[in-house]
């Protein structure tokens, strides 16, 4: 005779428990539900948007109905759940599975007590190879084209080069679909993305990460006590778009109602999860909210191989700015905190709270506007006092010094070039010659044509503007000081390749 000690779960919820068959003293078989910490997990897979990648690939001419429907499904899913399901081709799905199947064997050969790696936000685009975070029970292998891992003897998971190429194309198609939904021009983010293919000596900003959560032989991992779940800290990616595929379910994303949604609980073999990151939030002036996500392994915690996943992060280049000029050109309102360009390196070093300009970010409850648009209702901070602005010439000098330190010097360091500036008087003749002492250096670091190769602090104001426009694209669009710096009678329009003439 059978009887139940717990009610049968309702059909619209998933019961987060397991069954324990036991024999009671009377000899009857009792089925007891062992309930974990979270009794119910919301079944939101039905509401999560599913789109086929082939329907998101843009074609010349007018958009077809399948393209418009897929774009709408994708965008609404990102607005409601901060995530969507992308269906890949059969061959691409097989490639993902092949790489995922090789991941557990790779991590099993790693030491049980690895040294924790110190993450330096200034080196965000230089990570490569194996690194571990014992506190999060997480190991990762980063594949970054153009950068060779420090250990040449290890054999990484299979097919990473092909997976990187495939997911890179997929992420760009998804980004273009979001641009279409926002009524932006075609490929508006090309200037902040890596070249395709990478040029000589270039290192990819985007990265493909193979991760393993909580393998049984990893430091600190033990079987969870009854009633506990393997849960890892909340995260927000700094990417434009992230694509994730795991061998076991457990990825939770917080929707705009504040509910945690299991987004990969019912994925097919050719499906992956896509969600936006903070870089897209910044570049779209907050119209696309970033996904707050965490890994929640439940009763799978303590399994032999843990949970392995592939994640591709489409990242902006380090030598560019995140600005909202495309959003402004499309007629979207751009709020105060997004009006100035933000250098990518500065963006990577700021905290999440600073970027979101919110003190209550952990709730991640971004309500949608009443008109159905994707723009969250952001509170504007009012400053109680405004400091007196600096004179335009001093602001320009400080900007030039900052760009020299943060941009030009970094380019020179990567190419092994030692900067030796000319004097202004000598360089007036150098810029007219093809065999001058500074010609090669100027070409190597991309110095603006016609601008003397002297320390930016010593450049005339007009030359400083050309210098800034070259190394900080979009700079002049947000600095209204230009007219006041150009001598009366001179034209206000100038380009980066014009020549600057100065009196002897």
N, C-alpha and C positions, 0 to 999 in steps of 0.2 A: 504494500500500500504506500502511495506517495502523497505527501502534502508539502506545501510551500510555507516557508517562514517569512517570505517577503512578497510583496505584490508583483505581478507581472508588469514589466515596463510598458508604457503607452507607446503607440505606433509612431508618433511624431517626435520621439526623443530617442537618443541612444543611451543605453544603460551602461554607465561606466563602472562595471563590476565584473566579477567572475563567480562561478558557481562552485560550491563545495559540497559534494555528496558525502554524507556521513550516516552512520547507523546510531540511532538513539537507543537508550537502555531497553526499550520495549521490543527492539528488533526491527523497527520500521526504518525504511530508507527516507532520510530527510534531505531535501535540497535546500541548502542555505546560501543566500546571496551574500558574498563578501563585498561589502560596500567600501569604495575608496573615498578619498577626500572630496572629490567633485562627483556628486551623484549623477548629474545629467550633463551631457555635453550637447549643445544646441546643434541640430542637424541643419546647417545652412548651405549644404552643398547644392541643394536644389535652386537656391537663389544666386549662387555664384555664377557669373557669366562664363559661358564656354564658347570659344571662337576658334575657328580653324585658321591656321597660319596662312594657308593658300588664299583665303578670302580677304586677308589683310594686306596682301602684296599689291601696291598701287600700279595702275596701268595708265597709259596715255589716254587722253580724252576725258569724257564725262565719267564720273564714278558710277559703277553699276549698282544695282539694288543690293546684291550680296555684300559688296564692300561697305555701303552705307549702313546696312543692318549690323554687320560685324563690328564696325567702328562704334556704333551706338551701344551695342551690347557690352563691348570692352569698357567703354568710358563710363557707363552707368554702373558697371560692376566695381570699377575702381572708386567711384564716388560713394557707393553704398558699403562695400566691404574692404576697400583698399587693396584688392587683389582680384585676379581673374585666372581662368584656366585656359591655357593655349594648347591646341591640338596640333602636333607636328606630323610630318609625313611618316610613312612606315619605316623608311630607311633612317631618318633622323632619330626616331624612337629607338630603333635597334642600336644605333651608335651610342645613345645615352645609356641604355641598359648594359651594353658591353663595358663601358667605362665604369659604371657603378659596380658591376660585379667584380671588377678587379680591385676596387678600393679596399674592401675588408682585408684582403691578403697583404696589401701594402702596409696598412696600419698595424696588423698583427706582428709584423717584423720590427716594429719600433719598440724602444725601451719602455718598460712599465713605469719608470720614474723619470720622465723627461724634465729638463730644466725649463722653467717658465720664461717666455720671451717677453722682453720689455718693448711695448709698442710706442714708437715715437711718431706723433702725428705729422711731423715734418718729413718723415720718410714714407709716407703713405703709398707713394707710387713706386717704391723700390723693394717691396716685399716679394720674395720668391722662395720656393722650396718649402721644406717642412718647418712648422712651428707649433707650439702647444700652449694651452691655457689650462693648467691643472685645476684652477678654481672653478672653471666652467666645465671640466671634464671633456674638453674639446681639443681635438687635433686637426690640423689643417695643412694641406699641401697647396700652395699658390702657384699657378701656372701663369706667367707673364711673358709674352713674346718680347724678345729683345734683351731679356735679363736672364743670365744663367745662374742657377742655384749655386750656393757656396759648396755644396757637396756634389761632386761629379760622379761618385761611385754608386749612388742609389738609382733604382729603377722606379720611376713614378707610375701611377695608375695609367692604364692603357688609353690610347686615343685622345689625349688631351688637346693636341694641336687641332685635330679635326672637330672635336666638340667645341673648342673655342671659336673656330671659324663659323660653325653652324649657328651657335647661339648668338654670336656677334651680329650676324645677318638678321636673325630673328628679332633681337632687341632693337635694332635700327628700324625694322619694319613696324614694330609696335610703337616706337617713338613717333614715327611718321603718322601712324593712325591717330595717335593722341593729338598731334599737331593739326590734323584735318578736323577733328572734333572741335578744337579751339579756334578754327578758322584762321590758322596761321599759314604762311606761305609754305611751299614744298621744302622739305628738309631744312627747317629753320635752325637746327642745332648743329649743322655740319661744322661750323667754325670752331666749336668747342670740343669736337670729337677727334679721335686719332685719325691719321691718314689711313686710307685703304688702297693698297697695302702700306705698311709702315715704311718710311724712308730710311736711308742709311743711318745707322747709329741711333735710331729712335727706339724708345722703350714704350711699350703699351701702357696706357693709363688704365684701361679696362683689365679685369683679372678674372680668371676662372679658378674657383676654389673647390677642392675636394675635401670634405670635412667628415669627421667621425666623432659622434657623441657617445661617450660612456661605454667604450669597449670594456669587457670584463677584466682584462689584464692591465688596464690603465690605472695610474696612481689615484688612490682615494675612492675608486669605484667599488662599492659593495652592494649586495642585494638590498633593496629597499625594504624597510619594515612594513608589515601589513598596515594598510590605511594611508600609505604615503605614495606620492607620485614623483617621478623624475622630472623636475621642472627647472628650466634654465632662464636666466635673466632676460628682461625685455630689451629689444634692440631696434634701432632705426638705421638703415643703410644710408651711406652718403652718396649713393649712386643716382643716376638718372632713372634707370630701370634695372631690376634684378629678376633673373629667371632661375627657378629652383626645381630640382627633381631629387626626391629621396627614395631610398629602397624600403622605408617603412614610414607609415603616417606619423604625424606628430607636430607639424607646423601649424601654429595658431596665429591668426592675425586679428587685431582688434578693429571692429567695424565702427562706423561713425556714431552708433548708439552706445558704444562703450562695451559691447559684448565680445568675448573671445570666440572666434570661429575657427574650427578645425577645417583647414582649406585643402588638405591633401588626403583626406580619409577615403576617398573613392575615386582615385585617379586611374585612368587607363594606362596601358603600357606606352602610349604615344603622347601622353599629356604631361604638362609641367605647369607650375604656378608662376605667375608674373605679378610683380607689385612695384609701385613707384618708390623712389627714394628722395632724400632731402635735396639733392641737386636739382631734380625736376621741380620740386616744390619752390625752390629759389628762382629757377629760370622762368617759371610760369606765374610768378608773383603770388604764390599761394593758392592758385586755382586747382592744383593737383596735390592733395594731401599725401604725405609720406606714410608708409605702412609701419605700424608698430607691431613687431612680431616676436615670437619666442618658440622654443622647442619644448614640447611637453610629451614625454615618452610613455607615461602611464605604466601599465604592467609589463611593457617591453624592457623597462630598465633592468640592467644587469644581464642582458642577453650576451652571448659569446662575442659577437662582433659589434654590438651597439647599433647605432643608426648612422648610415653613411648617406651623404648627399652631395650633389653637384650644384654649385651656384655660380652663375655668370653675372658680373656686375659691370654694366655699361657706365663708364666713368668719364667725366670731363677731363680735358688735358690740364696739366698743372700750370702751363704758361698762358692761360686764358682767364677771362672774367665771366662770371655769371651775371648777365644783365637781362632786363625785361624789355628791351627795345622792340623785340618781335611782338610781344603782347601789347605794347603801346601802339605799335603800327596797325595791329588788328582791331584796335578800338576798345581794348579791355582797360578797365580802370586799374591803375597800378598804385598801390598804397605806399605810404611814406617809407616804410622799412625796406622796400624793394627798389626804390628809385635810383640809388647809386649802384654802379657796378661793384661786384664783390669778387676780388681775386680768388681763384680756386684754392690756392695754397692757404689763404686766410680762412676761407670757408671750411677747409678740412681741419683747421686747428680750433675753431670755435665750438663751444658746447651746443648740444641740441637745443637747450632752452634759449640760448642766445639767438640761434637761427630762427626758431619758431616765435621768438619774441613773446613767449608766454611763460608765466610762472607756474601754471597748473598743467604742464604737458603730460605728466604721468597718467592723468585721466583720459587723455586723448579723445575727448568728446567734441569733435568738430561738427556742429550742426550744419546742414545744407541750407542754402538760401531758399526762400519761399518760391522763387521763380523756377526752381529745379536746376539751376546752374550748379557747377561743381565748385564754385568759389566758397570757401568757408567764411563764416562771419568772424572776422578777426577784430580784436580790440586794439585800438590805436593808443599808444602810450603818449601822454601829454607831458612834455617836459616843463617843469616849473620855472626854469630859468634858461635863458639863451646866452651863451657866451658871445663876446664881441668877435666877429669874424676877422681872420687875418687879412692883411692887404693881399690883393691878387698876385703880386709879384713874389711875395714870400710863400704863399700857398703853392705857387707853381714850382718854386725852388725846392720846397719840401717834398712835393710829389715826385719831382725828378730824382731826388736823392733816394726816395723810397723805392722807386722802380729800378734804379740802378742796383740797389742792394738785393731786392727780392727777385728780380727778373733777369737782368743782364748778367749779373755775377753768377747766377745759377747756371745759365747757358754756358758761360765761359768755363765754369768748373767741370761741367759734364763733358766738355770737349777738350779739357786739359789746356786751356788757353789762359795765359797770364795777361791781364789787361794793363797796357802801358799807353796812357793817353798822350796825345800830342798837345802842343800849345795851340791856342786859337789862331795866332798869326801864321804859324807854319802850316797848319792844316787847311788853310784857305786854298793853297796850291795843291795839296794832296788830293782833295776831293775832285779835282779836275783831271787827275792823272790815273792811269791804269796800273802803274808800277811804283806807286808810292809806298813808303814803309808800312803804312797802316791798311793798305788795300785788302790784304788777305784776312786780317783780323776782322775788318768790317764785314766782309762777305761771310765769314764763318759764323759770326754771332748775329747776322741779320740787321746790322746797323742801318738806319734809314739813309737812303741815297741823298746826297746833297747836304747832309748835316755833318759839320766838322766832328772828327773823332777826338773830342775833348771831354773832360769830366762834365757831366750834365750841370753841375753847380755853376760852371763858367760859361755855359752856352747862353747866347742872347735869348730873350723870351720866346721869340717866334720859333727858334730852333728847338727850344725846350718842348714846345707844343708838338712839333713834328716827332721828336723823340718819344714823347708820351703816347702819341697816337699809334706809333709803330709797335711798342711793347705792351700797350694796354688798349686793345681794340675797343672802340666805343667810348673812350675817355672823354673826348671833346663834347659828346652828346649830353653829358651831365655836368659840364663845367662851363658856366656862363661868363667866365672871366676873360675869354679869348679876345673879344672886341676891345676890351680896355687895355690889353697888352700889346696890340698891334699898333704901330705908329699911324697917325692920321694920314689919310691919303693912300694908304696901302690897301689892297683888296683883302677882305676877311676870309675868303675861301682859299684853302691851300690843301695840297695833298702831300702824302708821305714821300713822294719821289720828286718834289720840286727842289730847286737849288736855292740856298740861302746865301746872299751876298752881303758882306759886311765891309765897312770902310777900312782902309789901311790905317 
